[in-house]
C-alpha cells in the first residue's frame, strides 16, 4: 500500500483542561490524601499538584529527587491554598532502597492514601544503569513504580473504593515492545535511547492493565495515561540527532505502530490539558467500568494499543519478571 493509500485516523479533538475536569468531579477530592511523584516546576506533575490543591484535599504528598526541585511548587500551593497541607517526600526512583525507605520510614505515619499518581520519569536518556544494576529508563519509568505500588497498596486499600493508582505513560507505547530476553540491551551494547523509552512505556501500560484487572473487585481505580504532547523538562535529552530521528519517523505525516497501523503526531497540549488526563483517571465516574484502560485526550483509548500490549500472557510474564527483579513477591 502506498503512502497515498494509507487511511490515517485523525486525532484532533478539543482537549479538556484540568479546571474543566475538576469543575465536574473535583468535589470527590475534598479532604483526600494524594501522592504525586516527579514534581518540579517544569513538569506536568507540578501543574497537577497545583490543580489538585484547588480541590481542597487534606494532604498533598509531593515527591522528587531533591526538595529544591519541588520547592517552588510547594511554595505556590502554600501561598494560594494555605489550608491544604503539603509534605515533601524524598524519592529517588533509580535506587530501590530509597523507595523502601521513603514508604517504610518517611510515610510510616500515613495509614491511608486515597490517590497515587505516578508521573515521574526519564525520556531517551543516554545509556546508564541504576544503583541496582537495571537499565535506567526501565527502572525509573516502570520497575520503581512496580515496587512503589507494592509498598503503597495497603495504604490505598485502606482508603476503600474509588481510590486510585494512576500510571502516566506515553504515546510511545505504540512504537514499543518488551524485549523479555534482554531487558537491559546486552549491558548497553544494543541500546537505543528511544527504543528503550518505548519499552519502558509498554511496561507501564501492561502493568496498569494487569493491576487494574487484579484490583477491579476492590473498587480501586487503575488507569494508564498518555498526557499528550506537552513541553516539559522530560525532553531534556532530546538532542538534535534524536529530534531528527523522530522527525524522520513522521516524514509522511504519520508513522506505523507495531501492528502496522498508521497514526499521526499528537496535537500540542498545555500542562493543564496534560494534567487533565490524569485527573480524569483519578475521579471521572463515567470510566469506572473500564478499570486498567489506557486513556488519551481524557478518553478511553485501548483501541490505540497494539497486540503485544494487549496480550494477557505478556502481562503475567512482566509481573513475574518484575517480582524477580525486585526480589520480592507481589501477590494481589
Backbone as numpy.savetxt, mean C-alpha at the origin, in Angstrom:
# Nx Ny Nz CAx CAy CAz Cx Cy Cz
-1.81 -8.64 -34.28 -2.66 -7.44 -34.28 -1.78 -6.20 -34.28
-1.99 -5.26 -35.17 -1.19 -4.05 -35.23 -1.61 -3.11 -34.13
-0.76 -2.07 -33.91 -1.07 -1.10 -32.87 -2.41 -0.42 -33.16
-2.70 -0.18 -34.48 -3.93 0.52 -34.84 -5.18 -0.32 -34.53
-4.99 -1.62 -34.46 -6.13 -2.51 -34.24 -6.40 -2.81 -32.77
-5.49 -2.38 -31.92 -5.65 -2.65 -30.50 -6.73 -1.76 -29.91
-7.69 -2.36 -29.26 -8.74 -1.59 -28.58 -8.25 -1.22 -27.19
-8.03 0.06 -26.97 -7.44 0.52 -25.72 -8.55 1.00 -24.79
-8.67 0.40 -23.61 -9.69 0.86 -22.67 -9.37 2.26 -22.17
-10.35 3.14 -22.19 -10.15 4.52 -21.75 -10.29 4.60 -20.24
-9.37 5.32 -19.61 -9.37 5.29 -18.15 -9.62 6.65 -17.52
-10.08 7.63 -18.30 -10.32 8.95 -17.74 -11.64 8.95 -16.96
-11.57 9.28 -15.69 -12.77 9.41 -14.86 -12.59 10.65 -13.99
-13.67 11.08 -13.39 -13.58 12.18 -12.43 -13.10 11.60 -11.11
-11.92 12.00 -10.69 -11.32 11.43 -9.49 -11.90 12.09 -8.24
-12.24 11.28 -7.27 -12.71 11.81 -5.99 -11.56 12.43 -5.21
-11.87 13.43 -4.42 -10.91 13.99 -3.46 -11.19 13.39 -2.09
-10.19 13.46 -1.24 -10.37 12.95 0.12 -11.55 13.61 0.82
-11.67 14.91 0.59 -12.76 15.65 1.23 -14.13 15.09 0.83
-14.24 14.63 -0.42 -15.51 14.07 -0.89 -15.88 12.80 -0.13
-14.89 11.91 0.03 -15.15 10.64 0.70 -15.45 10.87 2.18
-14.69 11.78 2.79 -14.90 12.05 4.21 -16.25 12.72 4.47
-16.69 13.55 3.54 -18.01 14.18 3.70 -19.11 13.13 3.70
-18.94 12.09 2.88 -19.95 11.03 2.81 -19.90 10.08 4.00
-18.68 9.64 4.36 -18.56 8.53 5.30 -17.66 8.81 6.50
-17.15 10.03 6.62 -16.15 10.32 7.63 -16.61 10.22 9.07
-17.92 10.27 9.30 -18.41 10.19 10.69 -18.02 8.87 11.35
-17.79 7.85 10.54 -17.42 6.55 11.10 -16.01 6.55 11.68
-15.24 7.60 11.43 -13.87 7.69 11.94 -13.77 8.44 13.26
-14.85 9.06 13.69 -14.82 9.82 14.94 -14.46 8.90 16.11
-13.46 9.32 16.88 -13.06 8.57 18.06 -12.24 7.32 17.80
-11.80 7.12 16.55 -11.06 5.91 16.20 -9.55 6.10 16.36
-8.86 4.98 16.45 -7.39 4.97 16.45 -6.92 4.47 15.10
-6.05 5.26 14.46 -5.63 4.96 13.08 -4.11 5.00 13.00
-3.53 4.00 12.38 -2.08 3.95 12.17 -1.79 4.07 10.68
-0.89 4.98 10.32 -0.50 5.21 8.93 1.02 5.13 8.83
1.53 4.31 7.91 2.98 4.19 7.76 3.48 5.11 6.64
4.77 5.45 6.73 5.43 6.19 5.65 5.08 7.65 5.56
4.85 8.29 6.70 4.41 9.68 6.70 5.60 10.63 6.52
5.47 11.52 5.57 6.45 12.59 5.38 5.76 13.74 4.68
6.43 14.86 4.61 5.83 16.05 4.03 5.54 15.88 2.54
6.34 15.02 1.86 6.19 14.87 0.42 5.46 13.58 0.03
4.80 12.95 0.98 4.16 11.65 0.70 2.64 11.75 0.69
2.01 10.79 0.03 0.55 10.68 0.10 0.13 10.37 1.53
0.97 9.62 2.24 0.66 9.29 3.64 0.53 10.55 4.48
1.37 11.54 4.22 1.27 12.80 4.94 -0.05 13.49 4.67
-0.44 13.53 3.40 -1.74 14.10 3.04 -2.87 13.31 3.67
-2.75 11.98 3.66 -3.78 11.13 4.27 -3.94 11.45 5.74
-2.83 11.60 6.46 -2.90 11.90 7.89 -3.61 13.23 8.14
-3.29 14.23 7.33 -3.93 15.54 7.48 -5.43 15.44 7.23
-5.79 14.70 6.20 -7.22 14.54 5.87 -7.95 13.77 6.96
-7.35 12.69 7.45 -8.00 11.89 8.49 -8.20 12.68 9.77
-7.27 13.58 10.07 -7.39 14.39 11.28 -8.67 15.23 11.28
-9.13 15.62 10.10 -10.34 16.44 10.02 -11.59 15.66 10.43
-11.49 14.32 10.48 -12.64 13.49 10.85 -12.70 13.23 12.35
-11.83 13.87 13.12 -11.84 13.78 14.58 -11.62 12.37 15.13
-10.57 11.69 14.68 -10.23 10.42 15.32 -9.71 10.66 16.73
-9.68 9.61 17.52 -9.14 9.73 18.88 -7.62 9.86 18.84
-6.97 9.04 18.01 -5.51 8.99 17.98 -5.03 8.64 16.58
-4.05 9.40 16.10 -3.33 9.08 14.88 -1.92 8.62 15.26
-1.57 7.41 14.84 -0.21 6.89 15.04 0.48 6.98 13.68
1.48 7.82 13.59 2.14 8.09 12.31 3.57 7.56 12.35
3.94 6.76 11.36 5.26 6.16 11.36 6.12 6.72 10.24
7.42 6.68 10.49 8.42 7.05 9.49 9.76 6.50 9.96
10.76 6.59 9.08 12.09 6.10 9.45 12.72 6.96 10.53
12.44 8.26 10.47 12.93 9.19 11.49 11.82 10.19 11.79
11.81 10.71 13.00 10.75 11.64 13.38 10.81 12.92 12.57
12.00 13.33 12.14 12.13 14.56 11.37 11.34 14.50 10.06
11.20 13.31 9.49 10.45 13.17 8.24 8.96 13.47 8.43
8.45 13.17 9.61 7.02 13.36 9.87 6.71 14.62 10.66
7.73 15.33 11.10 7.53 16.42 12.06 6.64 17.53 11.53
6.77 17.89 10.26 5.96 18.98 9.73 4.49 18.58 9.62
4.23 17.32 9.31 2.85 16.84 9.25 2.24 16.83 10.65
3.00 16.33 11.61 2.52 16.29 12.99 2.23 17.70 13.50
3.14 18.63 13.20 2.95 20.02 13.64 1.70 20.63 13.02
1.47 20.34 11.77 0.29 20.90 11.09 -0.99 20.35 11.70
-1.01 19.06 12.01 -2.21 18.47 12.61 -2.45 19.07 13.99
-1.40 19.20 14.78 -1.55 19.76 16.12 -2.04 21.20 16.08
-1.65 21.92 15.03 -2.07 23.31 14.89 -3.53 23.42 14.46
-3.93 22.58 13.50 -5.28 22.70 12.94 -6.32 21.86 13.67
-5.88 20.76 14.29 -6.81 19.87 15.02 -6.19 19.52 16.38
-6.11 20.49 17.28 -5.42 20.27 18.56 -6.06 19.21 19.44
-7.31 18.87 19.20 -7.98 17.86 20.02 -7.69 16.43 19.56
-7.03 16.30 18.41 -6.68 14.97 17.90 -5.29 14.60 18.41
-5.21 13.53 19.16 -3.91 13.08 19.66 -3.09 12.48 18.52
-1.80 12.79 18.52 -0.89 12.27 17.49 0.32 11.65 18.17
0.66 10.47 17.75 1.85 9.80 18.28 2.75 9.40 17.12
4.05 9.70 17.27 5.02 9.25 16.27 5.55 7.88 16.65
5.70 7.02 15.64 6.24 5.68 15.84 7.43 5.50 14.92
8.59 5.30 15.51 9.82 5.06 14.75 9.75 3.66 14.14
9.76 3.59 12.81 9.57 2.30 12.14 10.46 2.22 10.91
11.43 1.33 10.95 12.33 1.11 9.82 11.95 -0.21 9.16
11.33 -0.12 7.99 10.79 -1.31 7.34 11.85 -2.20 6.71
13.07 -1.73 6.64 14.15 -2.57 6.12 14.84 -3.36 7.23
14.28 -3.32 8.42 14.85 -4.01 9.58 13.72 -4.68 10.36
13.61 -5.98 10.25 12.49 -6.68 10.89 12.52 -6.54 12.41
13.71 -6.40 12.99 13.79 -6.23 14.44 13.19 -4.88 14.85
13.32 -3.87 14.00 12.71 -2.56 14.27 11.19 -2.68 14.29
10.65 -3.49 13.41 9.20 -3.68 13.35 8.71 -4.37 14.61
9.42 -5.40 15.02 9.01 -6.14 16.23 9.08 -5.23 17.46
10.14 -4.43 17.56 10.27 -3.52 18.70 9.15 -2.49 18.69
8.86 -1.95 17.52 7.84 -0.90 17.43 6.50 -1.39 17.95
6.14 -2.60 17.59 4.84 -3.13 18.00 4.87 -3.67 19.42
5.87 -4.49 19.72 5.90 -5.17 21.02 6.21 -4.23 22.18
7.00 -3.20 21.91 7.42 -2.28 22.98 6.72 -0.93 22.88
6.89 -0.26 21.74 6.39 1.11 21.61 4.87 1.20 21.54
4.22 0.13 21.10 2.75 0.12 21.04 2.14 -0.81 22.07
2.91 -1.17 23.07 2.42 -2.13 24.07 1.20 -1.61 24.81
1.08 -0.29 24.95 -0.04 0.29 25.69 -1.29 0.47 24.83
-1.16 0.25 23.53 -2.30 0.41 22.62 -2.92 -0.96 22.37
-4.10 -1.17 22.89 -4.74 -2.49 22.76 -5.63 -2.60 21.54
-6.09 -1.46 21.03 -7.03 -1.46 19.91 -6.60 -0.46 18.85
-6.54 -0.92 17.62 -6.31 -0.04 16.47 -7.42 -0.31 15.47
-8.16 0.72 15.11 -9.32 0.53 14.24 -8.95 0.41 12.77
-7.97 1.18 12.35 -7.58 1.18 10.94 -6.06 1.25 10.81
-5.52 0.45 9.90 -4.10 0.48 9.58 -3.97 0.70 8.08
-3.15 1.67 7.68 -2.92 1.94 6.26 -1.43 1.83 5.98
-1.07 0.82 5.21 0.34 0.57 4.88 0.68 1.34 3.61
1.22 2.54 3.76 1.54 3.37 2.59 3.03 3.44 2.30
3.87 3.14 3.28 5.32 3.30 3.10 5.84 2.40 2.00
6.85 2.89 1.28 7.45 2.06 0.25 8.60 2.76 -0.43
9.28 2.01 -1.29 10.34 2.55 -2.13 10.04 2.14 -3.57
10.59 2.92 -4.50 10.29 2.66 -5.91 11.56 2.65 -6.74
11.81 1.51 -7.38 12.86 1.40 -8.40 14.22 1.88 -7.89
14.55 1.53 -6.67 15.83 1.94 -6.10 16.96 1.05 -6.63
18.20 1.50 -6.56 19.33 0.64 -6.93 19.32 -0.63 -6.09
19.96 -1.66 -6.59 19.96 -2.93 -5.86 20.58 -2.75 -4.48
19.94 -3.36 -3.51 20.45 -3.36 -2.15 19.75 -4.44 -1.36
20.34 -4.81 -0.25 19.71 -5.80 0.62 19.50 -5.18 1.99
18.51 -5.68 2.69 18.19 -5.18 4.02 19.12 -5.80 5.06
18.97 -5.35 6.29 19.75 -5.90 7.40 19.57 -7.40 7.50
18.38 -7.88 7.13 18.07 -9.31 7.22 18.42 -10.08 5.95
18.98 -9.37 4.95 19.44 -10.03 3.74 18.43 -10.14 2.62
17.32 -9.40 2.69 16.30 -9.47 1.64 16.49 -8.35 0.62
16.11 -8.62 -0.61 16.12 -7.56 -1.63 15.26 -6.41 -1.13
15.78 -5.18 -1.27 15.22 -4.03 -0.59 13.75 -3.78 -0.91
13.38 -3.76 -2.18 12.01 -3.42 -2.53 11.02 -4.50 -2.07
11.41 -5.76 -2.19 10.53 -6.83 -1.76 10.27 -6.74 -0.26
11.29 -6.40 0.50 11.13 -6.31 1.95 10.34 -5.07 2.36
10.78 -3.91 1.93 10.15 -2.66 2.37 8.70 -2.56 1.88
8.48 -2.93 0.63 7.15 -2.78 0.05 6.18 -3.88 0.45
6.72 -5.05 0.72 5.82 -6.17 1.02 6.12 -6.92 2.31
7.30 -7.55 2.40 7.54 -8.49 3.50 7.42 -7.82 4.87
7.90 -6.59 4.98 7.77 -5.86 6.25 6.30 -5.70 6.64
5.45 -5.47 5.65 4.02 -5.31 5.93 3.37 -6.63 6.29
3.87 -7.73 5.76 3.39 -9.05 6.16 3.64 -9.26 7.65
4.87 -8.97 8.09 5.20 -9.10 9.51 4.41 -8.10 10.35
4.33 -6.87 9.89 3.62 -5.83 10.64 2.14 -6.19 10.79
1.56 -6.75 9.75 0.17 -7.20 9.83 0.01 -8.29 10.88
0.91 -9.25 10.87 0.86 -10.33 11.86 0.87 -9.78 13.29
1.74 -8.80 13.52 1.90 -8.26 14.87 0.75 -7.34 15.27
0.18 -6.63 14.31 -0.89 -5.67 14.61 -2.28 -6.29 14.58
-2.42 -7.44 13.96 -3.75 -8.01 13.77 -4.55 -8.18 15.06
-3.95 -8.64 16.17 -4.75 -8.75 17.40 -5.34 -7.41 17.85
-4.62 -6.32 17.63 -5.13 -5.00 18.00 -6.28 -4.59 17.08
-6.19 -4.95 15.81 -7.27 -4.64 14.86 -8.48 -5.53 15.13
-8.24 -6.78 15.44 -9.36 -7.68 15.79 -10.09 -7.18 17.02
-9.35 -6.55 17.94 -9.97 -5.98 19.13 -10.96 -4.87 18.79
-10.73 -4.20 17.66 -11.63 -3.13 17.24 -12.94 -3.66 16.68
-12.94 -4.90 16.24 -14.17 -5.53 15.77 -14.49 -5.25 14.32
-15.70 -5.61 13.89 -16.12 -5.42 12.50 -16.02 -3.96 12.06
-15.77 -3.77 10.77 -15.61 -2.46 10.13 -14.26 -1.83 10.40
-13.38 -2.51 11.13 -11.99 -2.08 11.18 -11.36 -2.41 9.83
-10.14 -1.92 9.58 -9.58 -2.16 8.25 -8.06 -2.25 8.28
-7.54 -2.96 7.28 -6.10 -3.01 7.00 -5.96 -2.78 5.50
-5.37 -1.64 5.15 -5.32 -1.18 3.77 -3.88 -1.24 3.26
-3.69 -1.94 2.15 -2.36 -2.15 1.58 -2.22 -1.30 0.32
-1.38 -0.29 0.38 -1.18 0.57 -0.79 -0.21 -0.10 -1.75
-0.61 -0.19 -3.01 0.20 -0.83 -4.03 0.41 0.15 -5.18
0.28 -0.31 -6.40 0.56 0.53 -7.57 0.01 -0.15 -8.81
-0.24 0.65 -9.85 -0.63 0.06 -11.14 0.49 -0.79 -11.72
1.69 -0.69 -11.15 2.81 -1.53 -11.59 2.50 -3.01 -11.41
1.48 -3.32 -10.63 1.07 -4.73 -10.47 0.73 -5.34 -11.82
0.31 -4.51 -12.77 -0.11 -5.02 -14.08 1.08 -5.49 -14.92
2.28 -5.08 -14.53 3.48 -5.44 -15.29 4.33 -6.49 -14.60
3.90 -6.99 -13.44 4.78 -7.84 -12.65 4.28 -9.24 -12.42
5.22 -10.09 -12.06 4.94 -11.43 -11.53 5.91 -11.65 -10.38
5.63 -12.65 -9.56 6.56 -13.00 -8.50 7.45 -14.13 -8.98
8.74 -13.89 -8.93 9.71 -14.92 -9.30 9.97 -15.77 -8.07
9.10 -16.72 -7.83 9.17 -17.52 -6.60 10.49 -18.27 -6.47
11.11 -18.59 -7.58 12.35 -19.36 -7.54 13.58 -18.49 -7.32
13.40 -17.16 -7.42 14.56 -16.27 -7.28 14.08 -14.88 -6.86
13.51 -14.80 -5.67 12.97 -13.53 -5.15 14.03 -12.43 -5.13
15.27 -12.81 -4.85 16.34 -11.82 -4.69 17.16 -11.57 -5.93
16.70 -12.08 -7.09 17.39 -11.82 -8.36 18.86 -12.22 -8.33
19.09 -13.46 -7.87 20.45 -14.04 -7.86 21.45 -13.09 -7.22
21.08 -12.63 -6.02 21.93 -11.69 -5.27 22.26 -10.44 -6.07
21.32 -10.02 -6.89 21.47 -8.77 -7.62 21.99 -8.91 -9.03
22.48 -10.07 -9.41 23.10 -10.22 -10.72 22.09 -10.10 -11.86
20.83 -10.39 -11.59 19.79 -10.25 -12.62 18.79 -9.15 -12.26
19.19 -8.26 -11.38 18.28 -7.25 -10.85 17.99 -6.16 -11.87
16.72 -5.83 -11.98 16.25 -4.65 -12.72 15.33 -3.90 -11.77
15.60 -2.63 -11.56 14.90 -1.89 -10.49 13.40 -1.82 -10.72
12.97 -1.62 -11.97 11.54 -1.51 -12.22 10.86 -2.88 -12.15
11.53 -3.91 -12.63 10.98 -5.27 -12.52 10.78 -5.65 -11.06
11.75 -5.30 -10.22 11.65 -5.61 -8.79 10.53 -4.81 -8.14
10.34 -3.57 -8.58 9.23 -2.76 -8.07 7.89 -3.41 -8.42
7.77 -3.86 -9.66 6.54 -4.53 -10.08 6.30 -5.79 -9.26
7.36 -6.58 -9.04 7.22 -7.80 -8.26 6.71 -7.49 -6.85
7.26 -6.47 -6.23 6.85 -6.14 -4.86 5.39 -5.72 -4.80
4.90 -5.09 -5.86 3.49 -4.69 -5.88 2.56 -5.85 -6.17
3.01 -6.81 -6.95 2.24 -8.04 -7.11 2.08 -8.72 -5.76
3.18 -8.76 -4.99 3.13 -9.37 -3.66 2.14 -8.63 -2.76
2.14 -7.32 -2.81 1.21 -6.53 -2.00 -0.24 -6.89 -2.32
-0.56 -6.92 -3.61 -1.95 -7.17 -4.01 -2.36 -8.59 -3.69
-1.48 -9.56 -3.95 -1.79 -10.95 -3.59 -2.02 -11.10 -2.09
-1.18 -10.43 -1.31 -1.31 -10.50 0.15 -2.66 -9.96 0.59
-3.07 -8.83 0.03 -4.36 -8.25 0.40 -5.51 -9.18 0.02
-5.39 -9.84 -1.11 -6.43 -10.78 -1.52 -6.51 -11.95 -0.55
-5.36 -12.51 -0.21 -5.33 -13.65 0.70 -5.82 -13.25 2.08
-5.33 -12.12 2.60 -5.72 -11.66 3.93 -7.21 -11.32 3.96
-7.69 -10.64 2.92 -9.10 -10.30 2.86 -9.99 -11.52 2.88
-9.56 -12.55 2.20 -10.32 -13.80 2.18 -10.35 -14.46 3.56
-9.21 -14.38 4.26 -9.11 -15.01 5.58 -9.91 -14.24 6.64
-10.03 -12.91 6.48 -10.64 -12.08 7.52 -12.08 -11.67 7.23
-12.61 -12.03 6.08 -13.93 -11.51 5.70 -15.02 -11.91 6.69
-14.90 -13.08 7.30 -15.94 -13.52 8.23 -15.84 -12.80 9.58
-14.72 -12.10 9.80 -14.59 -11.30 11.02 -15.04 -9.86 10.80
-15.36 -9.52 9.57 -15.81 -8.17 9.27 -14.69 -7.16 9.18
-13.44 -7.62 9.11 -12.29 -6.72 8.98 -12.06 -6.45 7.50
-12.10 -5.19 7.13 -11.95 -4.79 5.73 -10.48 -4.86 5.32
-10.23 -5.45 4.16 -8.89 -5.49 3.59 -9.00 -5.16 2.11
-8.25 -4.16 1.67 -8.21 -3.81 0.25 -6.78 -3.42 -0.13
-6.40 -3.71 -1.36 -5.17 -3.14 -1.91 -5.56 -1.94 -2.76
-4.69 -0.96 -2.79 -5.04 0.35 -3.35 -3.99 0.79 -4.37
-4.46 1.21 -5.53 -3.62 1.97 -6.45 -3.94 3.44 -6.22
-3.03 4.21 -5.62 -3.35 5.61 -5.32 -3.40 6.50 -6.54
-2.89 6.01 -7.68 -2.90 6.81 -8.89 -1.54 7.44 -9.17
-1.50 8.23 -10.21 -0.25 8.86 -10.65 -0.08 10.19 -9.92
0.56 10.12 -8.78 0.73 11.28 -7.89 2.22 11.55 -7.71
2.62 12.78 -7.86 4.03 13.13 -7.66 4.33 13.23 -6.17
5.25 12.39 -5.71 5.65 12.36 -4.30 7.14 12.07 -4.22
7.65 11.95 -3.01 9.04 11.57 -2.83 9.35 10.16 -3.27
8.30 9.37 -3.55 8.50 7.99 -3.98 9.31 7.92 -5.27
9.22 8.96 -6.10 9.89 8.92 -7.40 11.34 9.38 -7.36
11.95 9.43 -6.18 13.30 9.97 -6.07 14.34 9.19 -6.85
14.08 7.90 -7.11 15.05 7.08 -7.86 14.74 7.02 -9.36
13.76 7.79 -9.80 13.41 7.80 -11.22 14.39 8.69 -11.98
15.59 8.15 -12.23 16.60 8.92 -12.94 16.25 8.99 -14.43
17.09 9.69 -15.19 16.80 9.92 -16.61 16.67 8.61 -17.38
17.54 7.66 -17.10 17.50 6.38 -17.82 16.19 5.64 -17.56
15.77 5.63 -16.29 14.53 4.92 -15.96 13.32 5.64 -16.53
13.35 6.97 -16.52 12.25 7.73 -17.11 12.13 7.43 -18.60
13.27 7.33 -19.28 13.26 7.00 -20.71 12.72 5.59 -20.93
13.10 4.68 -20.05 12.63 3.29 -20.17 11.11 3.22 -20.04
10.58 3.90 -19.04 9.13 3.88 -18.84 8.41 4.58 -19.99
8.98 5.70 -20.46 8.37 6.41 -21.59 8.34 5.53 -22.83
9.41 4.76 -23.05 9.46 3.87 -24.21 8.41 2.79 -24.13
8.11 2.35 -22.91 7.08 1.32 -22.73 5.72 1.82 -23.21
5.49 3.13 -23.07 4.20 3.71 -23.46 4.29 4.48 -24.78
5.28 4.15 -25.62 5.51 4.95 -26.82 4.32 4.93 -27.78
3.50 3.89 -27.74 2.32 3.82 -28.60 1.06 4.33 -27.90
1.24 4.91 -26.71 0.09 5.42 -25.96 -0.53 4.39 -25.04
0.02 3.19 -25.05 -0.48 2.13 -24.18 0.64 1.12 -23.98
0.41 0.20 -23.06 1.36 -0.87 -22.79 0.56 -2.15 -22.55
1.16 -3.27 -22.86 0.49 -4.55 -22.63 0.79 -5.06 -21.23
-0.24 -5.58 -20.55 0.01 -6.18 -19.25 0.53 -7.60 -19.43
0.71 -8.32 -18.34 1.29 -9.66 -18.38 0.44 -10.62 -19.23
-0.87 -10.39 -19.28 -1.76 -11.24 -20.07 -1.94 -10.74 -21.51
-1.18 -9.68 -21.88 -1.29 -9.17 -23.24 -2.45 -8.23 -23.47
-2.99 -7.65 -22.40 -4.09 -6.69 -22.52 -3.55 -5.27 -22.47
-4.03 -4.38 -23.33 -3.50 -3.01 -23.35 -4.07 -2.16 -22.23
-3.25 -1.25 -21.73 -3.74 -0.25 -20.78 -2.96 1.03 -20.96
-3.58 2.14 -20.62 -3.01 3.46 -20.82 -2.29 3.96 -19.58
-1.39 4.95 -19.77 -0.84 5.62 -18.59 -1.98 6.26 -17.79
-1.78 6.37 -16.51 -2.84 6.93 -15.67 -2.92 8.45 -15.80
-4.11 8.97 -15.59 -4.26 10.41 -15.52 -3.61 10.91 -14.23
-3.14 12.13 -14.27 -2.48 12.69 -13.10 -3.49 12.93 -11.98
-3.02 12.79 -10.75 -3.89 12.97 -9.59 -3.17 13.81 -8.54
-3.94 14.53 -7.75 -3.39 15.27 -6.62 -3.18 14.32 -5.44
-2.49 14.78 -4.44 -2.31 13.94 -3.25 -3.64 13.70 -2.54
-4.52 14.68 -2.57 -5.84 14.49 -1.97 -6.61 13.40 -2.71
-6.51 13.39 -4.03 -7.18 12.35 -4.82 -6.54 10.98 -4.58
-5.21 10.96 -4.43 -4.55 9.70 -4.13 -4.96 9.15 -2.78
-5.02 10.03 -1.79 -5.43 9.60 -0.44 -6.89 9.16 -0.41
-7.71 9.71 -1.30 -9.13 9.33 -1.35 -9.31 7.85 -1.61
-8.42 7.27 -2.42 -8.49 5.83 -2.68 -8.33 5.03 -1.40
-7.43 5.49 -0.54 -7.17 4.78 0.72 -8.36 4.93 1.68
-8.90 6.13 1.75 -10.04 6.38 2.64 -11.25 5.58 2.17
-11.41 5.46 0.85 -12.48 4.62 0.31 -12.35 3.19 0.82
-11.14 2.66 0.75 -10.91 1.31 1.26 -11.22 1.17 2.74
-10.91 2.21 3.50 -11.12 2.17 4.94 -12.59 2.16 5.32
-13.41 2.99 4.65 -14.74 3.26 5.23 -15.91 3.24 4.26
-15.71 3.16 2.97 -16.84 3.20 2.04 -17.69 1.93 2.20
-18.92 2.04 2.67 -19.73 0.84 2.93 -20.20 0.14 1.67
-20.15 0.80 0.53 -20.68 0.20 -0.70 -19.79 -0.89 -1.26
-18.56 -1.02 -0.75 -17.65 -2.06 -1.27 -17.39 -3.16 -0.23
-18.13 -3.13 0.85 -17.87 -4.06 1.96 -17.96 -5.53 1.56
-18.77 -5.84 0.56 -18.95 -7.23 0.16 -17.85 -7.73 -0.77
-16.84 -6.90 -1.00 -15.77 -7.26 -1.94 -14.42 -7.31 -1.23
-14.39 -7.89 -0.05 -13.16 -7.89 0.74 -12.00 -8.51 -0.04
-10.84 -7.85 0.08 -9.66 -8.32 -0.62 -9.48 -7.73 -2.00
-10.44 -6.94 -2.45 -10.40 -6.41 -3.81 -9.31 -5.36 -3.98
-8.97 -5.12 -5.22 -8.02 -4.09 -5.64 -8.83 -2.87 -6.06
-8.45 -1.69 -5.56 -9.16 -0.46 -5.87 -8.28 0.48 -6.68
-8.87 1.12 -7.66 -8.20 2.15 -8.44 -9.23 3.23 -8.75
-8.81 4.49 -8.60 -9.73 5.62 -8.82 -10.94 5.53 -7.89
-10.73 4.97 -6.71 -11.78 4.79 -5.70 -12.88 3.84 -6.17
-12.55 2.98 -7.12 -13.50 2.01 -7.66 -12.93 0.60 -7.58
-13.80 -0.39 -7.52 -13.36 -1.78 -7.60 -12.69 -2.01 -8.95
-11.52 -2.66 -8.93 -10.75 -2.76 -10.18 -10.06 -4.11 -10.35
-10.65 -5.17 -9.83 -10.06 -6.49 -10.01 -9.96 -6.88 -11.48
-10.79 -6.27 -12.32 -10.72 -6.59 -13.75 -9.42 -6.11 -14.38
-8.67 -5.27 -13.68 -7.38 -4.80 -14.19 -6.24 -5.77 -13.85
-6.51 -6.76 -13.03 -5.46 -7.67 -12.58 -5.32 -8.85 -13.53
-4.07 -9.31 -13.71 -3.83 -10.43 -14.61 -3.89 -11.75 -13.85
-3.81 -12.84 -14.60 -4.07 -14.17 -14.03 -3.08 -14.56 -12.94
-1.82 -14.17 -13.08 -0.82 -14.53 -12.07 -1.21 -13.99 -10.70
-1.78 -12.79 -10.69 -2.19 -12.16 -9.43 -3.44 -12.83 -8.87
-4.32 -13.27 -9.73 -5.63 -13.77 -9.31 -5.63 -15.25 -8.95
-4.56 -15.97 -9.24 -4.52 -17.40 -8.95 -4.31 -17.64 -7.45
-5.29 -18.25 -6.81 -5.22 -18.47 -5.37 -4.05 -19.36 -4.97
-3.63 -20.21 -5.86 -2.46 -21.05 -5.59 -1.23 -20.19 -5.34
-1.13 -19.08 -6.07 -0.01 -18.16 -5.87 -0.12 -17.41 -4.55
-1.35 -17.11 -4.11 -1.53 -16.46 -2.80 -0.97 -17.36 -1.71
-1.33 -18.63 -1.79 -0.87 -19.59 -0.77 0.64 -19.74 -0.81
1.17 -19.80 -2.01 2.62 -19.95 -2.15 3.36 -18.75 -1.56
2.84 -17.55 -1.81 3.45 -16.34 -1.26 3.35 -16.32 0.25
2.20 -16.68 0.79 2.01 -16.68 2.25 3.01 -17.62 2.91
3.14 -18.81 2.37 4.06 -19.80 2.95 5.51 -19.36 2.81
5.86 -18.76 1.69 7.21 -18.22 1.52 7.48 -17.12 2.54
6.51 -16.26 2.76 6.67 -15.13 3.69 6.85 -15.62 5.12
6.09 -16.63 5.51 6.28 -17.22 6.84 7.70 -17.75 7.00
8.20 -18.36 5.96 9.56 -18.90 5.99 10.58 -17.78 6.12
10.37 -16.69 5.40 11.33 -15.59 5.41 11.35 -14.85 6.74
10.20 -14.65 7.37 10.19 -13.96 8.67 10.44 -14.93 9.82
10.49 -16.22 9.48 10.77 -17.28 10.45 9.72 -17.33 11.56
8.47 -17.09 11.17 7.34 -17.15 12.11 6.11 -17.63 11.36
5.32 -18.51 11.95 4.03 -18.85 11.34 3.06 -17.69 11.50
2.16 -17.56 10.56 1.13 -16.52 10.63 -0.23 -17.14 10.33
-0.77 -17.86 11.32 -2.10 -18.45 11.12 -3.17 -17.38 11.30
-4.18 -17.43 10.47 -5.31 -16.50 10.59 -6.60 -17.33 10.61
